[in-house]
């Protein structure tokens, strides 16, 4: 697959098939991910891969915790990194966020005031859309969090593109990292590791409308500033 094609075609998958991803494929993807750039080649990331019974345990308990909060999956426990609140973002960013939500719920045929259906969607989100694999990215607490998160972001994008190249789908999910103590219990993540983010991974259900709605991006004129001599 051409790189440009992979970059443009990769998308967040929100409905996965039940098929398991062979361990050797996940291992190959993670091995290739190690070639992602990082500050001074420090490669500060560590990955915890959850599948099978541990993942099912996480799904169940995560959905129960998220379900205690009305409407949206707001954190119910201290997180290792601050979770974003859309209210503090600039208006153009809020507009893009809102438009993505509109397209998503339109694809699901969920009306604006239908709280029950939205809550069902958030429950599915907490269950990671039933992806058969969850990869949790961590950094040591001793690492400068801003640089560590930048490096983790580079590694996660690399991982998602590598998965797409192998016919897999991914979804980078904040809801997977909203309960770090739950992850520590299930995945034996030590306290000296900071839980940054999780990536749900599996084979995408191509027939699902939520995996096929048209996506939008800002034009280059909105974010590129040329400084010519």
Legacy VTK file of the C-alpha trace (Angstrom):
# vtk DataFile Version 3.0
C-alpha trace
ASCII
DATASET POLYDATA
POINTS 229 float
0.000 0.000 0.000
1.284 3.463 -0.911
2.014 5.685 2.096
-0.213 8.550 0.953
-3.077 6.123 0.382
-2.629 4.665 3.867
-2.583 8.106 5.489
-5.766 9.204 3.722
-7.683 5.926 4.036
-6.897 5.167 7.691
-9.877 6.015 9.864
-11.180 5.380 13.360
-13.063 2.075 13.371
-16.123 1.908 15.624
-17.431 -1.549 14.808
-15.165 -4.601 14.702
-15.655 -8.168 13.596
-15.390 -10.892 16.227
-12.354 -12.449 14.496
-9.284 -12.575 16.707
-6.064 -10.981 15.509
-3.243 -13.561 15.486
-0.630 -12.789 18.116
2.196 -12.930 15.584
0.575 -10.162 13.530
0.250 -7.914 16.589
3.857 -8.693 17.510
5.072 -7.818 14.000
3.175 -4.515 14.060
4.642 -3.583 17.443
8.150 -4.538 16.294
7.815 -2.269 13.256
6.295 0.490 15.424
9.622 0.669 17.249
10.985 2.523 14.220
8.787 5.541 14.993
10.752 8.727 15.729
11.290 9.912 19.290
13.254 12.596 21.105
16.923 11.642 20.942
15.881 8.126 19.944
14.857 7.559 23.573
11.848 5.397 22.571
10.133 5.970 25.956
6.946 4.068 25.167
5.882 0.722 26.560
2.885 -1.244 25.348
0.562 -3.611 27.203
-1.532 -5.860 24.945
-4.882 -7.080 26.274
-6.818 -9.867 24.589
-9.096 -12.717 25.660
-10.313 -12.895 29.265
-8.313 -9.916 30.602
-9.782 -7.725 27.865
-13.309 -8.980 28.588
-12.814 -8.186 32.267
-11.679 -4.670 31.375
-14.635 -4.169 29.025
-17.141 -5.206 31.678
-15.737 -3.106 34.507
-14.991 -0.105 32.289
-18.574 -0.077 30.980
-19.893 -0.262 34.535
-17.766 2.716 35.604
-18.634 4.805 32.557
-22.320 3.920 32.938
-22.415 5.655 36.303
-21.933 9.019 34.584
-24.873 10.462 32.584
-24.611 10.915 28.810
-20.852 11.127 28.160
-17.943 8.995 29.382
-16.587 11.581 31.834
-13.690 10.394 34.026
-14.874 8.757 37.242
-11.361 8.350 38.664
-8.089 10.319 38.555
-6.350 9.874 35.204
-2.596 9.788 34.605
-2.843 12.620 32.062
-5.482 15.389 31.880
-8.469 14.510 29.721
-9.584 17.171 27.203
-12.630 19.340 27.772
-13.913 20.661 24.447
-15.128 23.907 26.046
-11.568 25.259 26.323
-10.659 24.612 22.683
-10.799 27.365 20.059
-14.007 27.845 18.088
-12.756 26.318 14.787
-11.703 23.197 16.710
-15.042 23.017 18.525
-16.768 23.263 15.140
-14.770 20.329 13.739
-15.472 18.308 16.877
-19.186 19.026 16.645
-19.313 18.207 12.946
-17.665 14.827 13.533
-20.248 14.054 16.210
-23.056 15.062 13.871
-21.752 12.825 11.066
-21.232 9.939 13.477
-24.707 10.051 15.005
-26.306 10.622 11.600
-24.613 7.436 10.362
-26.148 5.632 13.350
-29.544 7.282 12.741
-29.488 8.726 16.283
-31.387 11.973 16.692
-29.977 14.902 18.668
-32.349 14.531 21.624
-32.257 10.738 21.782
-30.310 10.368 25.037
-31.126 6.675 25.404
-29.567 5.790 22.041
-26.585 8.031 22.719
-26.010 6.358 26.046
-26.101 2.965 24.323
-23.436 4.256 21.959
-21.290 5.433 24.881
-21.675 1.995 26.466
-20.405 0.431 23.229
-17.543 2.919 23.288
-16.651 1.902 26.846
-16.598 -1.699 25.623
-14.165 -0.596 22.893
-16.670 -1.438 20.162
-15.912 -5.114 20.921
-12.432 -4.930 19.402
-10.566 -8.204 20.058
-7.337 -6.428 21.015
-6.476 -3.393 23.146
-2.982 -1.908 23.170
-2.233 0.430 26.072
0.629 2.905 25.639
2.548 3.965 28.749
5.636 6.001 29.630
7.726 5.998 32.812
6.633 8.639 35.323
10.201 9.936 35.340
9.893 10.998 31.674
8.906 14.607 30.954
5.245 14.075 30.205
4.952 16.596 27.343
7.831 15.074 25.370
6.830 11.555 26.327
3.292 12.105 25.053
4.629 13.588 21.817
6.727 10.469 21.286
3.802 8.190 22.184
1.657 10.051 19.644
4.239 9.431 16.937
4.396 5.753 17.847
0.608 5.404 17.928
0.184 6.965 14.493
2.879 4.639 13.170
1.111 1.665 14.745
-2.251 2.641 13.267
-0.799 2.994 9.777
0.997 -0.342 10.054
-2.239 -2.000 11.186
-4.149 -0.426 8.289
-1.518 -1.716 5.880
-2.248 -5.238 7.176
-6.006 -4.938 6.721
-6.711 -4.158 10.375
-8.662 -1.287 11.854
-7.835 0.830 14.881
-9.432 3.427 17.110
-7.409 5.591 19.482
-9.691 5.792 22.511
-9.446 8.131 25.493
-12.168 6.092 27.208
-9.701 3.212 27.463
-7.376 5.298 29.658
-9.951 7.011 31.877
-9.571 4.391 34.606
-5.828 3.738 34.929
-6.188 1.907 38.243
-8.514 -0.589 36.572
-5.860 -1.188 33.917
-3.190 -1.552 36.580
-5.268 -4.214 38.289
-6.006 -6.194 35.140
-2.805 -5.707 33.148
-0.355 -5.471 36.082
0.836 -2.025 34.984
3.095 -0.717 37.757
2.528 2.638 39.461
5.775 4.029 38.066
4.281 3.826 34.559
1.931 6.562 33.366
-1.054 5.263 31.354
-1.306 7.524 28.297
-3.762 6.069 25.800
-5.251 2.901 24.378
-5.709 1.687 20.811
-8.536 -0.720 20.022
-7.538 -2.990 17.155
-9.223 -5.674 15.088
-10.738 -6.438 11.719
-13.165 -3.693 10.690
-16.775 -4.433 9.840
-16.795 -2.719 6.445
-20.575 -3.024 6.152
-21.252 -0.907 9.264
-22.433 2.638 8.382
-20.419 4.051 11.294
-17.266 2.869 9.534
-18.250 4.430 6.217
-19.505 7.970 6.854
-17.721 10.725 4.943
-14.948 12.357 6.959
-13.798 15.956 6.729
-10.475 17.726 7.234
-9.449 21.369 7.414
-7.945 22.871 4.287
-4.233 23.672 4.251
-5.107 27.383 4.169
-6.506 26.995 7.689
-3.362 25.641 9.316
-0.346 26.402 7.104
1.485 29.701 7.475
4.095 30.433 4.809
7.039 32.615 5.813
8.848 33.412 2.568
12.065 35.317 2.055
LINES 1 230
229 0 1 2 3 4 5 6 7 8 9 10 11 12 13 14 15 16 17 18 19 20 21 22 23 24 25 26 27 28 29 30 31 32 33 34 35 36 37 38 39 40 41 42 43 44 45 46 47 48 49 50 51 52 53 54 55 56 57 58 59 60 61 62 63 64 65 66 67 68 69 70 71 72 73 74 75 76 77 78 79 80 81 82 83 84 85 86 87 88 89 90 91 92 93 94 95 96 97 98 99 100 101 102 103 104 105 106 107 108 109 110 111 112 113 114 115 116 117 118 119 120 121 122 123 124 125 126 127 128 129 130 131 132 133 134 135 136 137 138 139 140 141 142 143 144 145 146 147 148 149 150 151 152 153 154 155 156 157 158 159 160 161 162 163 164 165 166 167 168 169 170 171 172 173 174 175 176 177 178 179 180 181 182 183 184 185 186 187 188 189 190 191 192 193 194 195 196 197 198 199 200 201 202 203 204 205 206 207 208 209 210 211 212 213 214 215 216 217 218 219 220 221 222 223 224 225 226 227 228
